[in-house]
């Protein structure tokens, strides 16, 4: 059985607003005020909590790995409390998921977001049950770009890991698919969309309605 596995942040949904708010809550606790800006820093947000903390502290010449590590749990707690206030699913994403399912593909999620937070977010969006699997950063001992989480997401969705495809938005997703020996489609409408072509994925996705036909061409 063939499957289509999706990254979450920056691929299925723009989650940058709530992530940036959580990071800025940490900076305010430190006494710096808001160090990251909505819009401009969306790409940094989608690279994870530690990246946001590191970048913000560098802007005030205060980077210290111990500080990043100690505030990471604070950031996660702030994010957990306001995870879907500004986040939204990209236009057409769930329609494309349903079309893929009607075509016989299994669908799942493979994200470097902690599993519990990914589960919470998709539940608040009301779409968790529309996916056959959800593998997060801490589901397995390894995370993307190791291929094991992608293969596990495909397997749990009921698919053959050797016949899956990863839809993502980063070099991490491209490298994960490459390590697994399967195709990748990278979206161009995320915060780092202009950089996706340079990663040479098997395809670039500009709008979700085009996804089902692209998947057919690659693994159908």
C-alpha positions in Angstrom: 0.0 0.0 0.0 1.3 3.4 -1.0 1.3 6.3 1.4 1.7 10.0 1.6 3.4 11.4 4.7 3.2 15.0 5.7 5.4 17.2 7.7 3.4 19.5 10.0 4.8 22.9 10.7 5.2 24.9 7.5 3.7 22.1 5.4 0.2 21.4 6.6 -0.1 24.5 8.7 1.4 27.8 9.4 2.2 27.6 13.1 4.8 30.4 13.3 2.6 32.9 15.1 2.0 30.8 18.2 5.6 29.5 18.2 7.0 33.1 18.1 4.6 34.1 20.9 5.9 31.3 23.1 9.5 32.3 22.4 8.8 35.9 23.2 7.2 35.0 26.5 10.5 33.5 27.4 12.4 36.6 26.4 10.1 38.7 28.4 10.8 36.5 31.5 14.5 37.1 30.9 13.9 40.9 30.8 14.5 41.5 27.1 11.0 42.1 25.8 10.0 40.6 22.5 13.0 39.7 20.4 11.4 37.9 17.4 8.9 39.4 15.0 5.9 37.9 13.4 6.3 37.6 9.6 10.0 38.3 9.4 11.0 35.5 11.8 8.4 32.9 10.6 11.1 30.8 9.1 13.1 30.7 12.3 10.0 29.7 14.2 9.5 26.6 12.1 13.0 25.4 12.8 12.0 24.7 16.4 12.1 26.1 19.9 15.8 26.0 20.6 16.5 27.7 17.3 14.1 30.6 18.3 15.7 30.9 21.7 19.2 30.9 20.2 18.4 33.4 17.6 16.7 35.8 19.9 19.5 35.7 22.4 22.1 36.3 19.7 20.3 39.5 18.8 21.1 41.0 22.2 24.5 39.4 22.4 23.3 37.1 25.2 23.5 33.6 23.7 24.3 30.9 26.1 23.5 27.3 25.6 22.7 26.7 29.2 20.1 29.5 29.0 18.6 28.0 25.9 18.4 24.6 27.5 16.8 25.9 30.7 14.2 27.9 29.0 13.2 25.3 26.4 10.7 23.7 28.9 9.3 27.2 29.7 8.8 27.7 25.9 7.0 24.4 25.5 4.7 25.2 28.4 3.8 28.6 27.0 3.2 27.0 23.6 1.1 24.3 25.1 -1.2 26.9 26.7 -1.8 28.8 23.4 -1.1 26.4 20.6 -3.8 27.3 18.1 -4.6 31.0 18.6 -2.8 32.2 15.4 -2.0 28.9 13.7 -4.0 27.7 10.7 -4.1 25.0 8.1 -3.0 26.0 4.6 -5.8 26.5 2.1 -6.7 23.2 0.4 -4.6 21.0 2.6 -7.3 18.9 4.0 -9.2 18.7 0.7 -6.0 17.3 -0.8 -5.7 14.8 2.1 -9.2 13.5 1.5 -8.7 13.3 -2.3 -5.6 11.2 -1.7 -7.5 8.9 0.6 -10.3 8.4 -2.0 -7.5 7.4 -4.5 -6.4 4.7 -2.1 -3.4 6.3 -0.5 -2.7 6.0 3.2 -1.9 9.3 4.8 0.1 10.2 8.0 2.2 12.8 9.7 5.9 12.8 10.5 7.1 15.9 12.3 9.9 17.1 14.5 7.4 18.7 16.8 7.1 16.7 20.1 4.4 14.1 19.6 2.1 15.3 22.4 2.1 18.9 21.0 1.5 17.7 17.5 -1.4 15.6 18.8 -2.8 18.6 20.7 -2.6 20.9 17.7 -4.2 18.5 15.2 -6.9 17.8 17.8 -7.6 21.5 18.2 -7.7 21.9 14.4 -10.3 19.0 14.4 -8.4 16.9 11.8 -6.4 14.4 13.8 -8.6 11.5 13.0 -8.2 12.1 9.2 -4.6 10.9 9.4 -3.6 7.2 9.9 -0.5 8.0 11.9 1.4 10.7 13.7 5.1 10.3 14.5 6.7 13.2 16.4 10.2 14.2 17.4 10.2 12.0 20.5 8.1 9.0 19.3 11.3 7.1 18.4 14.8 7.5 19.8 15.7 9.3 16.6 14.1 12.1 14.6 14.2 13.5 11.1 16.4 13.6 9.0 16.9 10.0 10.2 14.6 8.0 7.9 13.2 5.8 10.7 10.4 8.2 11.8 9.2 8.5 8.1 9.2 4.8 7.7 7.3 4.4 11.0 4.7 6.9 10.0 4.2 5.0 6.7 3.9 1.7 8.5 1.5 2.9 11.2 -0.7 4.4 8.5 -0.9 1.0 6.9 1.5 1.6 4.1 4.7 0.0 2.8 7.6 2.3 3.9 9.4 1.5 0.6 6.4 3.0 -1.3 5.8 6.3 0.4 6.3 10.0 -0.4 7.1 12.8 2.0 5.6 16.3 1.7 7.6 18.8 3.5 9.1 22.3 3.6 12.8 22.1 4.5 16.2 20.6 3.9 15.4 18.3 6.8 12.4 16.8 4.9 14.4 16.6 1.7 17.2 14.8 3.5 14.8 12.5 5.3 13.2 11.3 2.1 16.6 10.9 0.4 17.8 8.8 3.3 14.7 6.6 3.0 15.1 6.2 -0.7 11.7 7.7 -1.5 10.5 10.9 -3.3 9.8 14.2 -1.7 7.6 17.1 -2.6 8.5 20.5 -1.0 5.9 23.2 -0.6 6.7 26.7 -1.8 4.1 28.6 0.1 5.8 28.3 3.5 8.1 30.9 5.1 11.1 29.4 3.3 9.4 28.6 0.0 11.8 30.6 -2.1 14.7 28.3 -1.0 13.0 25.0 -1.9 14.0 24.7 -5.5 17.7 24.7 -4.6 17.1 21.5 -2.6 16.2 19.6 -5.9 13.2 17.6 -4.6 11.3 15.4 -7.0 8.6 18.1 -7.2 7.6 21.5 -5.9 4.1 22.2 -4.7 2.7 25.7 -5.2 -0.9 25.0 -4.3 -2.6 22.0 -2.5 -5.1 21.2 -5.2 -2.2 20.1 -7.4 -0.9 17.6 -4.9 -3.0 14.4 -5.8 -1.9 14.5 -9.4 1.7 15.0 -8.4 1.6 12.1 -6.1 0.1 9.9 -8.8 2.9 10.9 -11.1 5.6 10.0 -8.5 4.3 6.9 -6.8 0.9 6.1 -8.3 
